[in-house]
Amino acid sequence: MTQRPLVPVVALLLLMTINALSAWAEDASIVFRAGFAQVDITPTAPVPLWGYGKEHRPENVSTGIHDPLFAKVLVLEADESRAALVGLDLGRAPFEPTVRRIQTVVRQRAKVDHVLFVASHTHHGPALELVPVADKSDPVLENAFAYYAELESKLVKAIVAAADNVEEARIGWVSGKTQINRNRHTSEEPVPRDDELFVMRVDTVSGKPLASVVNMAAHPTNHPHSNNQFSADFPGVMMAAVEEETGAPCIFLQGAAGDMQCDVDDSQWGKVDQMVAPGEALAAEVLALLGDLHTAAPAHPDVRGVETTFSFPLRLDLTDPATAGGMRAGFGESLYESYRGKYEAGVMHPKLTTVLLHGELAFVGASGEFFSDLSVQLKANVGDTKALFLGYCNGHDMYFPTERAIAQGGYGADPGSAWVTPGGPEKMMERAAYSIAALKRTFARDRLPRPAQE
């Protein structure tokens, strides 16, 4: 029997080894870095509040501070690409033009490519989408407009500061199941509910915590609506408790909370303050998970992302006299004019921002109040990738219910509160899963060892 020479086989093995070593050396030269900064964003003058109509809050003007509001920024960097996670103690992310301006500035000044502004959705923060009303002068509205300019400046400075603070870092994350939230929209079995509590921590290379990040879904509506003081509600209670215990900053990133609330006594809603108990209970769960969490330098440091804009016809006509009258009566002339101008063509353009970290962890931010089953479906459709849903992100386009929820009806699903075309939210989640898969493909192409070529 004739034996083939071993030279081609040896050459092939050598080439494979060289390729693998080359890829390893490339990854070894890429360092994961992170930086944190925060800023107090509590308005200092009376402004209109976010979250309730005149039925619950007839005098919709702030009267002081129960607890301060913060913007907390964590910048993540790898291979000269940067993403910023911005947790906001606000009812919604800033108005979309503001988001765009900030993104442009921080890309130029701090080389931050992707920014996710994630509001906690507290109903005791300032209203952010108000516009001037023709032929009317209102000092409280003028206070709001001055605050918008101040907020924009503060957010830019905080993101730039976090980018300036980046240092070599380690990262780790863990998930558990929480019983703190419940579905407020339906009692149909099985009840849709995203019960995941996700905790991430970023440390310095010496092991000192830089910041922890918490993601879960529940409406922060536990502080009485009759109290017109600013408050971060239960997420603020949770973050303060975690920070006191760990000595490091804690960032809350709200999830798909459109149909989710804390499991509290409904008979006492609005009558007594119910934010402390769930906030402390959540802090205990977070600290327990942090006790099981270990950080490490990522094997393949990488930050990449993509943003997608959709177009969906509105389910209601904002120029209809009955609709316009109802909105003016319930929320005021300024808010109505803001939404009428935003959706002047009868079309909404919600945003979907997807950031993939190290080829393993995906942050999916969407500009509205998504129902929890959409988050559950997304997480089930991304294979072995860890995916987190971030609501109230980079804008706000009202409620995003599932088609199943629309069929049931009710607040959050009816046209009066859910303006998106039925089926639109499902299309956005399908796109999110596609974006994650596409980002993973480019990550594998750019970062992982390439197969040897003969």
N, C-alpha and C positions, 0 to 999 in steps of 0.2 A: 504494500500500500504506500502511495506517495504522500509524504507529509508536506503541507504548505509551510512556507517560511513564516517565522514569527514576526518578522520586521513590520509588516503592515499593522498587525494587532498591537504591537508595542507602540508604534507611532500613534495609533488611534487612542490608546490609553493615555499616552503622554499628552496628546492634544486635549483630551477631556480634562485631564488634571490641570493643564495650563489654564483652560477656560474657567474651571471651577475656582482655581486660585485667583485668577484675575477678577472674577465676580466677587469673591470674598474680600480681596484687597480693596475693591471699589467700595463695598459696603462698610468695610472697616474704617475707611477714610471719612465716611458720612457720620456725623454726630447728631444725636437727638438733643435738642435744647428746648427750654421752656422758660417763660418769664411771666410774672404776675404784677398787676397793678389794680388799684381800686380808687373810686372817687365817690364822694357823697353827691347825690343828684336830687336831694330833697328841695323842692321849691321854697323860696324864702318869702314869697308874697302870696296872697290869696289867689287861687286859680280854680277853674272848674275841675271837677273830679271825674274819673273814668269809671264806667262799669254798671251804673244803675240809671234807670230812667226816673222821671219825676214821681212816679208812683211810689218808689222806695226812698228817693232822695229829693224832696221838693226844693230844698235850698242847696243847689249843687255847687257850693263854693267851699274850699278848704278853710279850716279854722285853726290849724296848728299841726303839731307833730306828735303822734303817739310813739312812733319809733322811726328812725331815719331810713331813707331809701338809698341804695347803693348801686353802682355799676361795678361789676367785678370782671376783670379781663385776664384770661389765660392765653398767652401766645405760644403756639407749638411750632417748632422749626425743624426741618431736615433738608439738607442739600439745597439751601438757599430758598426753599419754599416755606411760607409761613401761613398759618391759619389762626384766627382769633376766635375763641369762645367767649362771648360777652353775656353774662347773666345780669338781667336788669330787674330791679324791684319796681316794675311798671306794669300797667295793664296790657300794654301791647308794645311791640317794637316801635321805634320812631316812624313817622310818616315816610312813605317810600322815597320821595325826593331827598329827604334828609339822609336816609340810609345810603342812597347812591352817592351823595356828596362825600359822606364820611369814607365810604369804601374807596373812592377815587383818591382822596387825600392820603389815607394811610397806606395805600399801595405806593404812592409816590414818596412819602416821607419815611415809611418804615418797612417797605417791601413786604407788606402783609397782603397776600394774594386773595385770601378767603376770610370773610367776616360773617359770623353767625350771631346776630343780635337776638337773644332769646328772652322774652319777657316772662315774668312769673305769672302774670295776669292778675295781680292783686287789684281788687276793686277799691283800694284806697290810695291810688296814685293819681297823678295829674292826667287829664285828657290831653292827647297828643295830636289830634287830627283837626283841630278847630281852625276856621278861616275867618277873615274879616267879613262882617255883614254890611252890605251897602247902606250908606246914609245913617249908620248907627255907630255911636261911640260908647264903648263899655270898658271901664278901667280894669275889670277882672279879665276880660279878653286880652287887653293890652299886656297885662301881667303874663298871661299864657304865651303870647307871641315872644315876649322878651325871654321867657324861660326856654322856649324852643331853641333860640339862638345860643343861650348859655349851655343847654344840654348838648347841643351839637359840638360846641367847643370842648366841653369836658370829656365827651366820649372820644374825640380825636386825641386829646392829650393822654387819656388813660391807655388807649391802644398803643400809641407811640411809646409811652413809658414802659408798658409791658414788653414791647419789642426790644427796647433798650436794655431791659433787665434780663434778657435770655442768658441762660447758662446751661452747661451740660447737665442732663437730667436722666432720671429713670422713671418708668411708668408701670402701672398695674391697674387692673380693674376686676370687679367681681359683681355678681348679681344675686339677688335673693327675691323672695316673694313677700309682698306686704299686704296687710289686711286694713290698712289705713284708709284706702279709697273704696268707692263703690259707684256703680252705674246709677245715675240720677234720672235717666231718660226712660228706661224700660224695666219691666219685671218679667219679660218673656224669657223662658228657659231655652237654651242656656243663656245666661245674661252675659253680654259682651263686657269684658273688663281687662284692661292691661294691668296686671298685678305685679309687674316687674319693678323692682327697686335696684337701680344701677348705681354703683359707686366707683369712682376712679380717683387715684391719687398720683400726683407727680412729685417726685423727690429730687433733691440735689444728688450728685454722685456720692456724697458722703452719707446719704440716707436721711437728711433733714427734709421734712415735708415742705413743699412749696405751696401746694393747694390741693384740696379735694373737690371733686365734682359729683353732684347728686342729680339723678334724673328719675322722675316718676310723674304720674299724671293725677292731678286733682285740682279743682277750682279753689283758689284762695278767696273764698267768700265767707270766712268765719268771723271776721271782725264785724260788729254790728253796722248795718248800713246807715243807721241814724247818727253814727259818730263820723264827723267830717274831718277827722284828723288823718294825716298821712300814716300809713302802716304797710309793712311788707307782709303782713298776715302770717299764716303758719310757716311759710318758707323762711321768713325772717327769724322766727323763734328757733326753727331747726338749725339754721346756719349759725346763729349766735351760740347755741349750745355745743355744736360740733367744734366751733372755733375755740371756745373756752376749754374744751377737753383736750384738743389736739395741739393748740397753740399755732395753728396754721389757718389760712383763709379757706372758706368753703363757698362754693358756687352752686346755686340751684338752677337747673335747666328744666323748665316745664315740659311735660310730654303731651300726649293726645288727650287733653282734658275737656274736650267739647261736651262729653256726656258723663264726666267723672267729677265727684266731689268727695270731700272727707266724710267718713262714716261717723256723723255726729247726730245729735238729737234734733230732728227736724222741728219738733214742737217749740224748741228754744231758739230757732234760727232768727237772727235779727234782734233778739231780745237780750241775749247775754253774749259776752265775748267767748267764742269757742275756738280761738286760734292757738291757745297755749297748749292744751292737751294733745291735739294731733301733732303740733310742732315738736313737743318734747318726746312723744312716742316715736315719731319719725327719726329724731336725732338718736334715740336709743338704737333703733334698727340700723341706722347708718354707722354708728360707732361699732356695733357688733360686726358688721361687714368689714369695716376698716381693720378690725382686729385679725381678720382672716386674710388680709390683702398683703401681697408682697410685690415690690417693685423691682424692675430690672431694666437694663439698657435694651432697647428693642433690637432684635436680630437684624432687621432690615429697615432702618429709619427712613420714613417717607411721609410726606404730606402732599396730598393732591385733591382737587375738587372740581366741581362743575355746577353751574347754575342753569336752571331751565325755567322759562316763562311760558305760561299756558294762557289760552284765551277761551273763556266760557261765557256764553250769553247768560244774562241775569234772569232769574226766575220771576222777578217782579219789575214793574216799571216805576222808577223813582220819580218820574214826572207826573204820574197819575195823581190827580187832586186828593183822592182819599189817602193814598200812601204818603204823599207829601204832608198832608195835614196831620196824619198820625205821628210821623217822625218829628215834625215841628213841635207838636204838643208833648210828646214823650221825651225828646232829647234836646230840643232847642233849635233855633234857626241856624246857628253857626255849624252845628254838627250835620244838620240836613244838607246845607249848602256844600259842605265838604264832600260828602258822599255823592251828591248829585254831580258835582264837578268831576270827581274821580271816575265815576261810571257814566259819564255823559253819553257815550255811545251805546249804553246798554250792555257793555261787555266788561267782565273782570279779567285781570291778568295776574293771577296768583303766582308766587315764586316758590321754587323748590331748590334748595341749596344742599348739595351732597358733598361731604368731605370724608375722604378715606385716609385713615391714619395707619401707617406701617403695613398696609395691605390687609389689616385684620379688623379694624374698628371703624364703623361708618357712622357719621353724624348726619341725619337727614332732617333739615329744617324746612318748615312750610309756613306760609303766611296766613294762618287762620286757626280756628278752633276745631280741630279734627276729632272725630269720634274715635273712641279707643279701639274699636275693632279694626280700624284701618292700620293702626300701629301694630296690632297683633298679626294681621295678615302680612304686613311688610316683613316683620321679623321672621315669619315662617317661610318666606319666599327668597331668602338670600343665602341659603346653604350654610356653610360653616363660618360666614362672616358675622361678627357681632354688630348688630345694627341698633341704633338708638333713634327714636323719633323726638324731634324738638318742635313744639308748637309755638305759635305767636312769634314767628321768626322772620325777621327782615321785612315786616309789613303786617297788614291785617286785612283779611277779606271775609270776616264774619264766620259763621259756622260751616263746617264741612262734614255733613252726615253721610252714612252709608245709604245705599239705595234701600236696604232693609229698614233702616231707621226712618227714611222718608215715607215709606209705605205705612209705618206705624203712626207718623205724625207727631205733633207735640212741639214744645219749645226746643229750638236748636235744629229742628228738622223741617218745620213749616217754612213757606216762602218768606214770611216776615222776618225771620232770623237767619235762615240758610238761603243765601241768594245764588249759590253756585248751581250750575246745571246738574241734575241727577246723573250719577255715574262719573262726574268729573273727579271727585276725590279718589275713586278707585283707579282712574287713569293716572292720577298723579303718583299713587303708590306703585303702580306698575312701572312707571317711568323711574321712580326711585330705585326699584330693584334692578332695572336695566342699567341705570347709571352706576350703581355699585359694581355690577358685573363688568361694565366697561372700564371702570377705574382699576379694578383688579387685573384686568387683562393688560392694561398699559403698565401697571406696577410690575407684573410678572415679566413683561418684556424688558423693562428698564432696570430691574433690580435683581432678579433671580438668575442663577447660572444658566447660560445659554447652552443648548445641546451642541456637542462637537460636530464639526463638519469635516467630512472626509476630503 
